[in-house]
Amino acid sequence: MGKHPQMPKRTASLLKKQKGKWRRCGLFFKDGDVIELDHIIPKSKGGKDEYKNWQLLHRHCHDEKTRTDGSLERSGNKTGCNSVMPKQLSDIPSNYRWIEDMLVVTY
């Protein structure tokens, strides 16, 4: 772990640092997972764009963190974050479930 010709160096380095696990949920990354770079302390809250403030998260873990970390607090018409504002979990119908980073409808 730590190098692959098709993986950006930053991602490979963070995978190695995190020992192949999601920091937020503690599960191991697996082939095909959607991996996103996150600022541990949001830039909008004074966090720096540097290695020690980066972590890799599963997409829906990243959405949940962004929704709750204060980076979406509004200031006038602007948000402090460039991310799309994720839906509240209560806005997702009850017949939908997260299965391996995919929102799936159940019957």
C-alpha positions as CSV (number, residue, x, y, z in Angstrom):
1,M,0.0,0.0,0.0
2,G,1.3,3.5,-0.7
3,K,2.1,3.4,-4.5
4,H,0.2,2.6,-7.7
5,P,0.8,4.0,-11.2
6,Q,-2.9,4.9,-11.6
7,M,-3.4,6.4,-8.2
8,P,-2.5,10.0,-7.4
9,K,0.5,10.3,-5.0
10,R,-1.5,12.2,-2.4
11,T,-4.3,9.5,-2.3
12,A,-1.7,6.7,-2.1
13,S,0.1,8.5,0.8
14,L,-3.1,9.1,2.7
15,L,-4.2,5.5,2.2
16,K,-0.9,4.4,3.7
17,K,-1.1,6.9,6.6
18,Q,-4.7,5.7,7.4
19,K,-3.6,2.0,7.1
20,G,-6.3,1.4,4.5
21,K,-9.2,2.3,6.7
22,W,-11.9,4.9,6.5
23,R,-11.2,7.4,9.3
24,R,-14.9,8.2,9.9
25,C,-16.4,4.7,10.0
26,G,-13.3,2.5,10.6
27,L,-14.0,0.2,7.7
28,F,-11.3,-0.8,5.2
29,F,-11.2,0.7,1.8
30,K,-12.0,-1.8,-1.0
31,D,-11.7,-1.8,-4.7
32,G,-14.4,0.2,-6.3
33,D,-15.1,2.4,-3.3
34,V,-15.6,6.1,-3.9
35,I,-12.8,7.9,-2.1
36,E,-12.9,11.6,-1.4
37,L,-10.3,14.0,0.1
38,D,-11.6,15.9,3.1
39,H,-10.1,18.7,5.2
40,I,-10.2,17.5,8.8
41,I,-10.7,21.2,9.9
42,P,-12.7,22.7,7.0
43,K,-10.9,25.5,5.1
44,S,-13.9,27.7,5.8
45,K,-13.3,27.2,9.6
46,G,-9.6,28.1,9.3
47,G,-8.2,24.7,8.3
48,K,-5.2,24.7,6.0
49,D,-4.8,23.0,2.7
50,E,-2.0,20.8,3.8
51,Y,-1.2,17.1,4.3
52,K,-1.7,17.0,8.1
53,N,-5.2,18.4,7.6
54,W,-6.2,15.9,4.9
55,Q,-8.0,12.6,5.3
56,L,-9.7,10.2,2.9
57,L,-13.3,9.4,3.5
58,H,-16.0,7.3,1.9
59,R,-18.3,9.5,-0.1
60,H,-21.4,9.3,2.1
61,C,-19.2,9.6,5.2
62,H,-17.8,12.8,3.7
63,D,-21.3,14.1,3.0
64,E,-22.3,13.4,6.6
65,K,-19.2,15.1,8.0
66,T,-19.7,18.1,5.7
67,R,-23.3,18.4,6.8
68,T,-22.3,18.4,10.5
69,D,-18.9,20.1,10.7
70,G,-20.2,23.7,10.3
71,S,-18.6,24.2,6.9
72,L,-22.0,24.7,5.3
73,E,-23.1,27.5,7.7
74,R,-24.5,30.3,5.7
75,S,-23.0,33.8,5.7
76,G,-25.4,36.0,3.7
77,N,-25.9,34.3,0.4
78,K,-22.7,32.4,0.5
79,T,-21.7,29.1,2.1
80,G,-18.2,28.6,3.5
81,C,-17.9,25.3,1.5
82,N,-17.7,24.6,-2.2
83,S,-19.4,21.2,-1.7
84,V,-23.0,20.5,-2.7
85,M,-25.1,20.6,0.4
86,P,-26.0,17.0,1.2
87,K,-29.5,16.0,1.9
88,Q,-30.5,15.6,5.5
89,L,-30.9,11.9,6.3
90,S,-34.5,12.6,7.2
91,D,-35.0,13.8,3.6
92,I,-34.2,10.4,2.2
93,P,-37.3,8.2,1.9
94,S,-37.4,5.3,4.4
95,N,-37.3,2.7,1.6
96,Y,-33.8,3.7,0.6
97,R,-30.7,2.1,2.1
98,W,-26.9,2.7,1.8
99,I,-25.3,-0.5,0.4
100,E,-21.6,-0.3,-0.3
101,D,-21.6,3.4,-1.1
102,M,-24.7,3.2,-3.2
103,L,-28.1,4.5,-2.3
104,V,-30.5,1.6,-3.2
105,V,-34.3,1.5,-3.1
106,T,-35.8,-1.4,-1.3
107,Y,-39.3,-2.8,-1.7
